[in-house]
Amino acid sequence: MTFNFQLNENDFADAQRSHLRKRYGKVGIVPLVGFGLLVVLGLVGGVSWLIDQKSEAARQMAPMAILLVLFSLITLWPWSGIPYRRQFRKIKALHLPIQISVTDTEISYASQNGQSKISWSAIEAWRESKSIFMLYTQPSVFSILPKRVLNADEITAFRELLTSKAGKS
């Protein structure tokens, strides 16, 4: 199978968010409960401040509400995809056409910047999202293959090839 394509901002942002979910997505129940309690306390503080700004409780809880909002915005910023879209626009090498050839022994990448070949044994893991396949050669290094360049049969065949050659995702 040979695929010719050009990455776009959406492919890159989806891949980065999928990678974040892989690394940090498995959050336990204890941090979620703790974050939930902070949200509730922040809401109570914000509401009590809105009702009566001069009360002692409102003055004590208002800074926590502000910190909670800031913490939430900082935490959610990467999930928005905006920083990855900006990063994609800056890295001109990602804008070049790419050709990926998949065989039973290796995966070959070619662009104007060069060529590389990766044997199936070098693929440590793979991940699939709604719009892309990601092939990991190291824990934080991956290649992207957008599903938009494959038809339905090729998606199924590629998924089966990945499962047989690189294991489960």
C-alpha positions as CSV (number, residue, x, y, z in Angstrom):
1,M,0.0,0.0,0.0
2,T,1.2,3.5,-0.9
3,F,-0.3,6.7,0.4
4,N,0.4,10.2,-0.8
5,F,-0.8,13.0,1.4
6,Q,0.0,16.3,3.0
7,L,-0.6,16.8,6.7
8,N,-2.9,19.6,7.8
9,E,-3.5,21.5,11.1
10,N,-6.3,19.2,12.0
11,D,-4.2,16.0,11.5
12,F,-1.4,17.4,13.6
13,A,-3.7,18.8,16.4
14,D,-5.6,15.5,16.6
15,A,-2.4,13.5,16.8
16,Q,-1.0,15.7,19.6
17,R,-4.3,15.5,21.6
18,S,-4.4,11.7,21.1
19,H,-0.8,11.5,22.4
20,L,-1.8,13.6,25.4
21,R,-4.7,11.2,26.1
22,K,-2.3,8.3,25.8
23,R,0.1,9.8,28.3
24,Y,-2.2,11.5,30.7
25,G,-5.7,10.3,29.9
26,K,-5.8,7.5,32.4
27,V,-6.7,9.6,35.5
28,G,-7.7,7.8,38.6
29,I,-10.8,8.5,40.6
30,V,-9.0,10.2,43.5
31,P,-7.7,13.2,41.4
32,L,-11.1,13.5,39.7
33,V,-12.9,13.6,43.1
34,G,-10.3,16.2,44.3
35,F,-10.7,18.3,41.2
36,G,-14.5,18.0,41.6
37,L,-14.3,19.3,45.2
38,L,-12.2,22.2,44.1
39,V,-14.7,23.0,41.4
40,V,-17.6,22.9,43.9
41,L,-15.7,25.1,46.4
42,G,-14.8,27.5,43.7
43,L,-18.4,27.8,42.5
44,V,-19.6,28.3,46.1
45,G,-17.0,31.0,46.6
46,G,-17.8,32.7,43.3
47,V,-21.5,32.6,43.9
48,S,-21.1,33.9,47.5
49,W,-18.9,36.7,46.2
50,L,-21.4,37.6,43.5
51,I,-24.2,37.7,46.1
52,D,-22.4,39.7,48.8
53,Q,-18.9,41.0,48.0
54,K,-18.4,42.4,51.5
55,S,-19.0,39.1,53.4
56,E,-16.1,37.4,55.1
57,A,-16.7,34.1,53.3
58,A,-16.7,35.8,49.9
59,R,-13.5,37.6,50.6
60,Q,-11.8,34.4,51.7
61,M,-13.1,32.2,48.8
62,A,-12.8,34.7,46.0
63,P,-9.0,34.1,45.5
64,M,-9.5,30.4,45.4
65,A,-12.2,30.8,42.8
66,I,-9.9,33.0,40.7
67,L,-7.1,30.4,41.1
68,L,-9.4,27.6,40.1
69,V,-10.5,29.4,36.9
70,L,-6.9,30.1,36.0
71,F,-5.8,26.5,36.8
72,S,-8.7,25.2,34.6
73,L,-7.8,27.4,31.7
74,I,-4.1,26.5,31.9
75,T,-5.0,22.8,32.2
76,L,-7.5,22.9,29.3
77,W,-5.3,25.0,26.9
78,P,-3.5,22.0,25.4
79,W,-6.8,20.1,24.9
80,S,-8.1,23.0,22.8
81,G,-5.7,22.2,20.0
82,I,-4.8,25.9,19.6
83,P,-1.1,25.5,20.6
84,Y,-0.7,22.6,18.2
85,R,-2.2,24.4,15.3
86,R,0.2,27.3,16.0
87,Q,3.1,24.8,16.2
88,F,2.1,23.2,12.9
89,R,2.1,26.6,11.1
90,K,5.7,27.3,12.4
91,I,7.2,24.0,11.3
92,K,7.4,24.2,7.5
93,A,8.7,20.7,7.1
94,L,5.3,19.4,8.1
95,H,3.7,21.2,5.2
96,L,5.5,19.1,2.5
97,P,3.9,16.3,0.6
98,I,4.6,12.8,2.1
99,Q,4.6,9.4,0.6
100,I,4.2,6.4,2.9
101,S,4.7,2.9,1.5
102,V,3.7,-0.1,3.6
103,T,5.0,-3.6,3.0
104,D,5.1,-6.8,4.9
105,T,8.6,-6.0,6.1
106,E,8.8,-2.2,6.6
107,I,7.2,1.2,6.3
108,S,9.0,3.7,4.1
109,Y,8.6,7.5,4.4
110,A,9.6,9.9,1.7
111,S,9.4,13.7,1.3
112,Q,11.5,16.5,-0.2
113,N,13.5,16.5,3.0
114,G,14.6,12.9,2.8
115,Q,13.6,9.2,3.1
116,S,13.5,6.7,5.9
117,K,12.6,3.1,6.4
118,I,11.2,1.6,9.6
119,S,11.0,-2.1,10.1
120,W,7.9,-3.4,11.8
121,S,9.9,-4.6,14.8
122,A,10.8,-0.9,15.5
123,I,7.2,0.0,16.0
124,E,6.7,-0.1,19.8
125,A,3.0,0.8,19.7
126,W,0.3,2.3,17.6
127,R,-2.8,4.3,18.3
128,E,-6.0,5.1,16.3
129,S,-8.3,8.0,16.6
130,K,-11.3,9.0,14.6
131,S,-9.2,10.7,11.9
132,I,-5.6,9.3,12.2
133,F,-3.3,6.4,12.8
134,M,-0.2,7.0,14.9
135,L,2.8,4.7,14.8
136,Y,5.1,5.0,17.8
137,T,8.8,4.2,17.4
138,Q,9.6,5.6,20.8
139,P,7.3,6.5,23.7
140,S,7.0,10.2,22.5
141,V,8.0,9.8,18.9
142,F,5.3,8.9,16.4
143,S,4.4,9.1,12.7
144,I,1.0,10.2,11.5
145,L,-1.1,8.6,8.8
146,P,-4.4,10.5,8.2
147,K,-7.4,8.2,7.6
148,R,-8.7,10.8,5.0
149,V,-6.2,9.4,2.5
150,L,-7.5,5.8,2.9
151,N,-10.7,4.3,1.8
152,A,-12.8,2.1,4.1
153,D,-11.2,-1.2,2.9
154,E,-7.7,0.3,3.3
155,I,-8.4,1.4,6.8
156,T,-9.5,-2.1,7.8
157,A,-6.5,-3.7,6.0
158,F,-4.1,-1.3,7.6
159,R,-5.6,-1.8,11.1
160,E,-5.3,-5.6,10.6
161,L,-1.7,-5.2,9.4
162,L,-0.9,-3.1,12.4
163,T,-2.4,-5.6,14.7
164,S,-0.5,-8.5,13.2
165,K,2.8,-6.8,12.9
166,A,2.9,-4.4,15.8
167,G,0.4,-5.9,18.3
168,K,-2.7,-4.4,19.8
169,S,-3.0,-0.6,20.1
